Amino acid sequence: MSRLTQVLLEYHERSKHRVNRYAPGPGGLDWATQPDPFRVFQGTPRIALPLVADTLVTRYNDLRCGTLPPAQRFSIHTLAILFELSLGLSACKSYGAQRWSLRCNPSSGNLHPTEGYLLCPTLPGLSGGVYHYLSRDHVLERRAEVDDPRWTEAFSGGGILVGISSIHWREAWKYGMRAWRYCQHDCGHAIAAVSYAAAALGWQTRLVEAAADDALAAALGLDRREDFWAAEPEVPDALLWIGNPEAQPDPKCLRTALNKAHWYGYANQLSAGHESWPDIDSIHRATHKSRTREPSSLNPEPHLWAGTPAVDLSFARIARQRRSAMNFDGTTRITTAAFFAMLACLLVRSDTPPWNTLMSPVAVHPALLVHRVDDLEPGLYVLVRHSGALPSLKQAMRPEWLWQKIGPDYLPLYFLLPYDLRAVAKLICCHQDIAADSCFALGMLANFEIALKQPWRYRHLFWECGILGQVLYLEAEASGARATGIGCFFDDQMHAMLGIKDHAWQSLYHFTVGGAMLDQRLSTFAPYEV
């Protein structure tokens, strides 16, 4: 076993919640050091983006069926829509004297470790360069002015790049050691949010998987220590190419073109004090990614499409009304048609958001604890998102499971155990009622051997879980229900229930969908003052 693999396994085991003890955390919340949820680069030129998302007519149901509108041209107008409906604010909430923002991209604890960047050539209304998106004000902060023909040449195929980074301290302040996991979930949510918003504008999105972390840090300006001297560090996560999938620029060329760029601004300090989490630093180093080959094109299995959502909403509306449920009523039921339609959207279909971002093979499969779905027996089910995983999943789990194919022919859904699992779901999810009061809960089983062979793919497993979560968030809204991600769960309690005894498969994220109970004490306001 390599040293990096050993570090990865040690972090994975130590960051697990267990019935008799939780993963190392801060022990209490020091409100005096709560991080600012908005990174600002002081001293940068700012470009105000228009609030024009309501002019977008794309329907959500068209996107989920893979019917994209004609591609709009890249401009400050269309980029404003892209960022508003992916990383922008969706609403403001208040309770008494407290007021806080919600965003289109979900986040553990609404702490938002994820930051977004734009790399673009000169476009109508926007100069070429590197920009940071400040969601609080819906503005682009110009970080780098590039005057190099190689920059223009890199974008000659037509398109833009969106960079995603994380500030680990924002999550570690509340969640301690396990926070690194949540940052990766949130990166996956953000990837999916960008993919959906881009598709609503007629654009395809691809993860630039070959990019090395060092090249990405340089392209986003995150390696410029002089700009972060008093601020919490950001680490690079992902680079998304939006445009012609065959015309991706080479990140190394972008880095070269930035050698003589003029950079603006310095990062604000988010918190007055910090607690060091060496385990987060260790797993960050262990999963550092060098340049790799671009994966071959993904060939998804053919699946027939069936089912339409209960509510036909515009994408702009559904993106902004997405919420994380705090409590479920314990009585709401959904139809089998709605349930099967949700699961169908979790299957990979090329050129359909958000799965168009990924070229790597499917690695995550949901194990579902069904409670309240009409005409479906309560119990344990597994959605095998790729048929090649079926033998390994069967071998890893209890030999007495039924593995009975159920539902429409196009849906690879298997019935394992008829049983009322509400109490089990509650126990596994850190004794939270929301897992038992839902229509269904699920754990996302990842092919962990992928990470053991290539440690940097540990991050990608969490990203895939976050992408699945974003699909469930939007599908729940379209069905008239609501969803929430659950990062607090007893990892090995889930494995024990399934019969998993080794590291071949590991549960990395939990989720639940049901009828939300709204807190009438909260007031809701528009996110931006027009």
Secondary structure, DSSP 8 states (H G I E B T S, - for coil): --HHHHHHHHHHHHT-BBTTB-----SS--GGG---S---EET--EEE----GGG---BHHHHHTT--------SHHHHHHHHHTTTSEEEEEEETTEEEEEESS--GGG---EEEEEEE--BTTB-SEEEEEETTTTEEEEEEE---HHHHHHTTTSEEEEEEEE-HHHHHHHHGGGHHHHHHHHHHHHHHHHHHHHHHTT--EEE-TT--HHHHHHHHTTT-GGGSTTS---EEEEEEEEE-GGG---HHHHHHHTTT-EE--EE----S-----HHHHHHHHHT----------------------SS--BHHHHHHH--B-S-B-S---B-HHHHHHHHHTTS--TTSTTGGG--S---EEEEEEE-SBTTS-SEEEEE-SSGGGHHHHHHHS-TT---EEES-TT--EEEEEES--HHHHHHHTTT-HHHHSSSEEEEEEEETHHHHHSTTHHHHHHHHHHHHHHHHHHHHHHTT-EEEEE---BHHHHHHHHT--SSSEEEEEEEEEE-B---TT-EEE-SS--
